[in-house]
């Protein structure tokens, strides 16, 4: 589908779409969140985001390895892990500042406790150390430590997935089976542990990497087996959608998402197969070409994730403060529009900023004098 050295337009489009969904899904008064994936399936945008993260990481690693060698590729992902850790610290600080603002404005909202600001007031140095050592992970920053660990593992797992995909798959499945026990060794100040158990969610990340380095052939996509898989996936998807809409009376317990329950994997798998068929037929590429701004959000993923988390906290708080009676949905729709518009604008600014820096660096390199070449000759 894609050259090994090219970014996937479809993957960037889906990453951008998922980042928009993550932002609106964390706004309690959102109108659009009623129509996102979690309303019709037993999974949500988190599975999609982690899977695409694995796919994109494998693409980046294989490209770097083929162009510059194994060591530069490993070094890049070591640096990437550090970048994600710094982003985690930044988002944690922004979350704490959000809690401080809520207290200063005397706004009573459930988000206040999630910011960890009350804990910070009680023991500022202790909480700061706990955040740095991953024991406390305020609000949406909790997903980033998992990504930092995954980035460290990419240089080891991608070559294995290339050479021995069956070993990589069953090794990941085995880790997932014992994820709850393995998670007990993680540093955590919470009795329930990390919000995202990395030993469980690595399965979704590894599946994404395998999808990149061991892609499904066009011949299989066009085969009779693929048509039967599509029919079965549609049937399962409709069954799950019916159960979510008409049978489920309350949200499933949090540990099912925390430890990536089997039903979430199955629900994601049937959706992923249907989307893969749409990609194979070129429908997603055509859609992505019509929505380049969404693709750009996917290309500026880390920055847009941080911005979306901060925006969701601000907009959710604002919506809890206002009341429009029967027209509250208008306020929710306005909040959705603000969140989406902000991410679109930020992604465009960040793309232009990066391009300007790259051009400036290129001009500096060109302006440097080229040292004269010294030629040693033997005396006659």
N, C-alpha and C positions, 0 to 999 in steps of 0.2 A: 504493500500500500504506500509506503514512504521510503525514500532513500535513507540509508542508515546515517547519513550525515546531514539530514534536513530535519527541521522541526516539523512535527505533525500538525497541520492546520486543524484537523478534527480534534486532536487532544487539547490544543490550546483553546479551542472554542468551548469544549466541555469544561475545562478548568475554569474559564471565565464565567460560564453559566453557573457552575457549582459555587463559585465565590459569591456571586450575586444571591444565590439561594441561601447560602450560609448566613449572609447578612440579614435577609428578611425573615428567615426562620427564627432568629434570635430577637425579633421584635414582637412582643406579646400581642400588640394590637394590629399586627400586619394583616392585610387583606390577601396579598399574594401568597403568603405562607399556607393558606387553606388549599392551595392548588399545587403545591410542590410535592415531591416524591413521597415524603413521609406520610401524606394523607391517603395514599393508595397502595403503599407497599410496607413490608415489615423491615425495611432498611431506610436510610435517608442519605443526604448529601455527603455524610462522612465517609461511607463506603466508597462512593464514587471518587471523592477527593483523594483518599489514600491509594486507591487502585491507580488512578491517573498519576499520582506522585511516583509510584513504582515504575510505571511505564515511561514517564519522562526521565526518571533517574537512569534507567537502563539505556535509554536513547542517548543521553548526554555522556554516560560513561563509555559506551561503545564507540561513539564518535570521537571522543578525546583519545581513547586508546588507539584507534586506527590512525589518527592524524599525528599524535604527538608521543605515543608510547604509554606503557602501563603506569610508570611512576608518576608522570604529570596528571594522569587521570585519578590515581589514588590521592595525590596531593590536593587536587581540586575538590574532592568530596570530603577530605579532612577539613579544608577551609570552609566548605559548605556547611558542615556540621557546626563549626564555630559561628558562622553567620546566623544560623537558625537559633543557636543558643543566645546570641546577642539580641536577636529579634524577640525571643521569649522574655528576656530581662526587660527590654523596652516595653513590651506589651503589659508585663506584670506591673511596672511602674505606672504606666498610663491607667491601668485598672485601679491601682491604689489612689491615684489622683482623682479618678472618677468617684471613688467612695468618699474621699475628703470633700469633694464638691457637693455631693448629695447631703452630707452631714451639715456643711456650711449653709446650704440652702434650706435645710430642714425638710427634705423631701423623703417621705416614708415609702419605700419601695423594696420588694424582695431582693432586688439587685444589690442593695446596700451590703447585705451579708456576703454575697458572692464576691464582692470586691476585696474582701479580707481587711478592709480598713479598721473595723473594730479590733481585730487581732493586732494590727500594726500599732494602734494606740496603746494597747496593753503591754506589748513587748516589741518595740521597733527594731532593736538590734537582732533579737532572736528571730523574728519573722524575716528580716532581710537575709540572714544567713540561711534560713530554711528555704527561701525562694531561690537563692543562689545554688543551693545543693539539691533542688528539686523536691524538697519535702512538702512545701506548700506551692501550689500552682493556681494563682487566682483566675477565676472565670475562664474565658476562652483561651488564655495562654496555655492551658493544660494540654492542648494537642501538640504544641511545638516541641517539648522535650522528646516525645515519641519520634518525631521527624528527625531530630538531631541524632538519635540513636540509629535510625534507619540509614541516614546518610553515611554513618561510619561503617555500616555493614555492606553498602553497595559494592565496594571494590572486591569483596570476597564472594558475594552471592551472585553477581552478574556473570563472572567467568564460570562458576559452577552451573548456573542455569543454561549457559551456552553449551558446555561440554556434556553435562549430565543432568538434563532437565528433570528426569524422574527422581533422582536423588534430591534435587532442590525442592521439588514439590512435596515429596513424602517427608523430608526433613522439616519443612514448614508446617505440614499437617501434624506431625508429631509434637512440635513445639506448641501448636495451638491446642492440642488435646490436654497438655499439662500446663496451660497458661495460668490458671488460677493459682496453682502451687508455686510456679516460678515467680509470679508477681509478688509473693510474700517477701522476696528478697529485695524489692525496690525500696528506696528511701521514701517514706511518706508519713506525714503528720496526721493523715486521715485514717480512721479505722477501716474504711472501705477501700483504701489504696488509691492509685492513680485513676483519674476519670477515664482514660484510655489505656487499657492494659497492652503494652507494646508486644508482649509475648503472644497475645491473641491477634492483634491487628496486623502483625507482621505477615500473616497469611494473605491479607488483602494486598499488601505491598508486594509480596513475592509473586502473587498472581499477575499483578500489573507488569512486573519485570519479565515474567515468562511470556506474557502476551506480546512483548516487544521483541525478545530474542528468539522466540519460537512461535512465529505468527501462524495463524490458520491459513491454509492455502486457498486460492481462489477456486480450485477444483472442488475442495470440500464444501465451500460456501454454496456452490451450485449443485451439490449432490442431493440425492434423494434423502440421505440421512439428515442433511441440514434442513431440508423441508419438514421432516418429521420433528426435528428438534424445535423448529420455529413454531409449529402447531402446538407442541407440548408446552412451550414457553408461554405462548399466548393464553393457553388454558390455565396454567398455574398463576400467571399474572392476574387474570380476571378473577380467579378464585380468591387470591389474596386481597385484591381490591374490594371485592364484595365483603370479605370478612372485616376489613378495616372500616368500611363505610357503614355496615349494617349490623355487625355482630360484636365487635370490640367495644366495650363500654368504658374502659379506662386505659390509660397509657401503660405499656408493659414496664416491668421493673427496670430500674437503671442498670442493674448488673448484666442484663441481656445485651445492652449496647457496650457496656464497659468491657465485657469479655467476648464480644462478637459471637453471639448465639448462632446456632446452626440455622434457624429459620431466617435470620438476617442474611446469611451467606447464600442460602437458596433463593431468597427474594432478589438479592442483587444479581445472582447468576442468570436468572431468567431475563431480567431487564438488560443485562450486559449482552446476552446473546442477541436479543432483538435489536439493540443498538448496533452491534457488530454487523448484522445483516443490512441495516440502513447505511452504515459506513461503506460496506462492500458495494452497494448499489449507487453510491455517490450522492445520496440525498443529504447527508450531513455536510459534506464538502460544499455543496451548493448553498446550503443555509449559512455556513460559516463565511462564505465569500460575500454574502449579503449583509452580514453583521460583523464587520471588522473590529468595531469597538469592543465587542464581547471577546473576540480573539485576543485583543490587546490586553484586556484584564487578565486573561489566562497567562500571558507572557510576563506580566508583572505580578506574579502570584503572591510572593511573600509580603510585599508592600500592601497589596490590596487586601490580603487576609487581615493584617494588623489594622488597617483603616476600617474594614468592615466590622471587626470586633468592637472597635471604639465607637463607630457610628451606631451600632445596634444598641449599645449601652445608653448613649445619649438620646436616641430617638425613642427607645422603650420607656425611659424615664419621662420624657416630654409627653408621651401619649398617656401615661398614667396620671399626669397632672391636669390634663384638659378633659372636658366632658362636653360632648355635643348631642347627648341624648340619642335619639333614633338615628342621628347622622354621624355617629362615632366612626363608622366605617370610612367616612370621607377623611377623617384625621389619619386613620390607619393607612389609607391609600396615599395620602400626602407624605407620610413617613416612608413608605416604600419608594415613592418617587424620589424623595430626597436621598435615601441610601443608595439607590441605583445611580442617580445622577452624579453623586459625589464620587462613587467608584469609577464611573466612566471618565469623569474629568481628571481624577487623580492618575489613572492609568495613562491617559494621554500626556499629562504633564511629565510623568516619570519616564515614559518612553522618550520624549523629546529631550529631557534632562540627560538621560544616559547617552543618547546619540550625540549631544553637544559635547559631553565629556570625552567620548570616544574620538570625535573629530579633533578636539583640542589636543588630545594625547598624540594623535597621528601627526598633527602639524608640528608638535614639539620634536617628535622622532625625525621628521623630515628636515627640520632646521638644524639638527645636530651635525657638526662637521664630521665627515668620514675620515678616519685616521688613514694616513698614507701607508700603503703596503710596503713592508720592508722586504727586500729581496736579497738574500744572502748568496753571494757568488764566491766560488773558490778562485784564489789567485792562480793565474796560469803558471 
